[in-house]
Amino acid sequence: MLAQLSSTLGGLQLPLRISLAGSGSLDLGPDPRVTLEIQDPALLQELTHPTLDKLGEAFIQQRLNIRGAIMDVIAVADRLSKSLLGDAPESAPERSAHDRQSDAAAISYHYDLSNDFYALWLDPEMIYSCAYFHDPDDSLAKAQIQKLDHLCRKLRLKRGERLLDVGCGWGGLARHAAREYGVSVYGITLSKAQLELARERVREQGLHDQVQLELQDYRDLKGHAAFDKVVSVGMFEHVGHANLNRYFAILHDQVKPGGLVMNHGITAKHTDGRQVGRGAGQFIGRYVFPHGELPHLAMAVSSMSDQGLEVVDVESLRLHYARTLEHWSANLEIQLEQASQYVDDRALRIWRVYLAGCAYGFARNWMNIHQILAVKPLESGQHYLPLTRADLYR
């Protein structure tokens, strides 16, 4: 069987060894850094058409095991896939409906996995979003605090203001904004596990008079123009293309005239939202983020504009997120034994592939991430923003 595979793969020159118990091994190049240990002989035939989702799926189903550094595994898998399949973009994906029930189920699937598991590889503040590196050698913890400050400074938060945090996660931004900028924060999440830990940390830090966190869908927000500022980090990827206008209309409705809205989220490379990476997007949709949909930056800006929000600043953090994910992946890899106490083998395999694969994908521009700052103009058309960005960098 390996001899047949050699006729297809033998000329690729990859640092890869493919081994099959009882049948020897096939080296595709000198000094292999990665070994695929085939557990299911039927998989050998599938390696002649190695999409990344098929390779990832075979790993989580234990049809193959891997040897080598996980970032090397991802890089070699991509080279193998590209060598045999080329690099044509995927077709435009079908869009799914996003109602309250399906969104809540998807959020629970991803975020309610285990707080202890996430704590193994996140920073001490449990911030599960792109960090902001002033220097490539910044630690993950330092870069995450810098990200929180970057958001708060862009929002020009002032003591006594009210901030709405849509998708508040474990509450790191809410606590930072309250503690360092003197604002009161109303945060919402659909994850029960996140909410429990976030509330616990609010109490421990004595911020209960400033920070209120609730289990709530963004579609159930009440009131009108109740907040001076609105922030949403890592949330709109879960909204769905069909709901973008409604989502931004709600954010517009919640902020006072003259107030600012910050949307920080992952965006698609292609304007129609199609995926790249020869099946990598399908793997993430199937095993990591059910019902997740990435809008292109142009779609996000168009939707915000249509809902009356004036976009005033856009910043790409793509390479910041590649570095963040590298930190997360490295942290998980050195804690695999501990992680196995919190999640089962299948989940751990999924997360190993997901974190390393996303680090690889962001570094290679398979997707992007943007902070989009918008203002709800006053009736006169004016707003309170300074004329330059100089205040952000003082």
N, C-alpha and C positions, 0 to 999 in steps of 0.2 A: 504493500500500500504506500509506503514512503517512497518507493522507487517511482511509482506513478506520479506522486506529488512532485517529485524532483524534476520531472520533465516539464512541469508547468512553472515551478517556482525557482528552479535551480539557477537561473541567470539573474536573479534580482539583486544580489550582493547587498544583503541586509545583515546587521549584527544580530541574527535570530537563529535559534536552534528549535527545531520541532521534534519532540520525542514522543514515542509511543511505546508503552510498556510491553516488553517482550519482542519488540521489532526494531530496536535501535533508535537512531536519531538522524536527522537531516540538518546540516548546517548550511545556511544561506549566505554565509560570509565568514571571514576570519574573525576570531575573538568575539563570539556571540555575547552580547550583554543581556539578552533576554531569552528565556526558554519558555516555550509553550508546551506544557505536559498534557498530551491528549488523553483524556479519560474515556471518551466515546469514539471508537474508530470511525463511525459514520461522519464525524466532524471533518475528517481529512478531505472528503469530497467537497464539503462546503467551503473549505479554505481556498478553493479556486475562484470563489466569488465573495471575498471577505469584506462585506460592508461593516462599518463600525458598530452598528446596532447588533448585527449577528455575532460579532466577536464578543461584545459586551454581554450579550444574552447568554452565550455559551459559557462565559466565565461565571455568571451568577447562578447558572443552572448546574455548575460543577461538572460540565462536560469537558472543561479544560482547567488546569491550574497554571499559574504564572510564577516564574522565577526572575528576579531582577528588580531594580528600582522602578517604582510605579510610573514615574515620569518617563523613564526609558521605555517602559512597556507601551505607554500611550503613543509616544513618538514612533516607535517601530510599527505598531499596529496601523498608524496613519500612513506610513510609508508603504507598508504592504498593501493596504487598501487602495491607495492612490496609484501604485504601480500597476495593479491589475484592472482597476475600474476607471481610471481617469479622474477628473475633478469637475464633472458637470454638476451644476446646482440642482437641488431637488425641485420637484414640481411644487406649485403653490398648494399648501396644505388645506384640507377641509377645516372649516371653523366649527367649534362646538358651542352649544348654548351654555350660558353662565347664569344659573339661577342661584338663589340663596342656598338651597340644599346641596347642589353639586359643588359650589364653591367652598362651603363649610367642610364637606367631606374631603375635598382635595387639600385644603389647608391642614386639616387634622392628620391626614395621611403623612404629610411632609413634616410638619412642625411639632406634632405631638409624639414623635418617635421616642424621645427620652431626653429630658433636660441634662441628665448626667452625661449622656453621649455627646451632646453638643458642647458641653463644658470642657471636654477633653481637648478639643482642637480650636475652639474660639478663644478670644482674648478674655481677660477677667471680667470685663463689662458685658460679655455675651452679646456682642454686636455682630449680627449675621448679615452684613452688607459690605460693600466695597470700602476699603480703608483709603486713606489719603497720605501718600508718602512725600514728605518734604525732601527726603534723601533716600536713595535706594537701600541704605543700611538701617533705616528706621526699624525698630521692632514692630511687630504686629500691634501690640498694646498701644505704643506711642502713635502709630499711624491711625488707629481707630479713634483715639481722642482727638487727633488732628482733623479727622473727618467730621466728628461731631462739632468741633469749633468752626470748621469751614461752612457747614450747613447753617449754624446759628448766626455766623457773621453775614452770610449771604442773605439771610432772612432779616438782618438788622434788628435782632431781638432787643427789646428794651424792658427794663424792670417794670413789672405791673401789667404787662401785656398778657393776652390769652392766646395760647398756641394749641391748635388741633393737630394731633399726630395720628395719621391714618395708617394703620398697619404698624403698631408700636412695638411689636416683637417682645423682647424681654425687657423693654423699657429703658435701654441705655441712653437713647437720645432724650427721652422725656426727663430722666433724672438729671442729665447733664444740663439741659436747658433751664430747668428749675433751679438747680444748685448754683450754676455759674452765671446765669443771665437774669435770674430773679423773676421769671415768668411763671404763670400757672398753666398747666398742661392737662388737656383732656385727650387721652389716648385710647384707641380701639384696636382690637385684634379678634380673629376668629379661632385662635388657638387657646384651648383651656390650659394646656401645660405651660405655655408662655405666660399667660395671664397670672397663673398661680405664683410663679417665681418672680415675675415683675412686681406684683403687689408686695411680695415678701421683702424685696429689696427696697422698695419705696418706704416701707415701714422701718426697716433697719437703718436707713439713712435719714430718718426723721423728716421726710418730704411729703407726708400724707396730707398736709394742708395745702400743698401746691400741685400735687400730681394725682389725678383721678384716672384710673384705667378700667375699661369695661370690655366685656365680651359682646361685640356689636358688629353688625354688617354695615358697611359704609352707606348702603341704601336706606338704612334706618336712622340716619342722623336727623335730628330735629332742629328746629329753630331756623333763624335767618340772620346772616351777617353777625354771628355770635362771636367770631374770633378775629383777632388782629392779624394773625398769620396762620398758614396751613402748611404742613410738611407731610410728605408721603415718601417713604423709603422702601424700595423693594416690594412694592405693593401692586403697581399697575400691570405687572406681568401676569397677574392672576385675574385681571378684570375681563379680558377677552375683547377682541376687536369690536364685536357688536355692541358692547357696553361702554366703549370709551367716551362717547359723547355724554352719556348719562353720568359717568364717573366724574368727568371734568365739570359738568354742569353742577353737580353736588358740591364739589370743592369751591366753585365760583360762588355758589349760594351761601356757603358757610362763612366766607371771609368778608370783612367789612370793606366798603369802598376805600380805595387807597391801600388796601392790604396786599400782602405778598403770598404767593403759593409756590412752593418748591416741590417738584416731582423728580425723584431720583430713581431710575430704573433701567433695566436691561432692554436694549433695543436691537432690532433685527438689522442684518447687513443689507438685505434687499428690500426695496420699497414695498413690494407686495407681501413681505413677511415670510417668504419661503426660507426654508432652513438650508444650512450648508453642512459640510462635514460627512457626506456619504453615510447617512443614517444616524449620526450622533444626536441630532435633534429628536429623531423618533425614539431613541433610547431614553433620553431625558423625559420626554412626554409620557412614555409607557411606565417608567420605573421611578422617576424622581419627582416631577412636577405634573401630575395629571391635570389636564385642561389648561396648562400654561400656554400663553400665546404672546409672542414678542411683536409689538408694533415697531415700525421703522420710526426714526426721529421725525421724518416729514409727516407721518400720520399723527404722531403725538402733538406736534406743534399745530398742525391743521385743526385737530380736535379741540385743543385748548383755545385757539383763536376763535373758532366757531361758537364757543361757549362764553365768549366775552372776556377772556383772559389775554392780556397783552404780554407776549413773550419778550423778556428784556435781557436774558442771559442764558447761554447754553455752554456747557463744558463737558467734554468727553473724558471719562476716567478709565478708558479701556485698559491701558497698561497698568494702571493702579489696581484694577481688579485681577489682572493676570498675576500680579505679585501677591495680592491678598490670598488668592486661591492656592498659590504655591505654598504660602505659610500654612494655610488650613490643611492642605494635603500632607505636608511634611509633619505637622503636629499629629495628625491621625496615624500616619505610618509608624511613628515611634510609640504609639499607644494601642496597637492592634490587640494585644492580649487583654488590656483593660477594657477596650471597646467591646470585646466579645462578651463581656459580662452584662452589657446593657442592651445590645441588639443581637439578633441571630445572625448566622453566617451569611445568609442571603442578603440581608440588609447591609451588612458590613461590606460585602463585595460590591454592592451597588454604590455605596458611598465612596469607596476607594476609586472606582472608575469615574464617578461623577466629579469629584473634586479635582483629581489630576487631569481628567479630560477637559474640564472647563478652563483650568489654568492654561492648558495647551491651546484651546480654542480661542480664548481672549487674546493670547499673545499673537495669534495668527490672524486676527481680524475676522473670525467666523461670526462674531456678534460684537456689539458695543454696549456701553453703558453711559447714560447721559444724566447730568443734573440740569433740569430745565426750570429756570426761575421766571415766574410770570407775576404780573400785577393786575389787580382789578381796578381799572382807572376810576377816578372821581368823575362825577357827572360833567365836570368842566373839561375832562380829558387829561387833567394833570394827575401827578402822583408825587409821593414823597421821597423817591429814590434820589441819591446824590447824582451829580452829573458824571462822575467817573467812578471807577472801581477802586480808587486808591485806598479807601477805608478798609477794604478787605485784607490788605497786605501790610498794614501798619503794625 
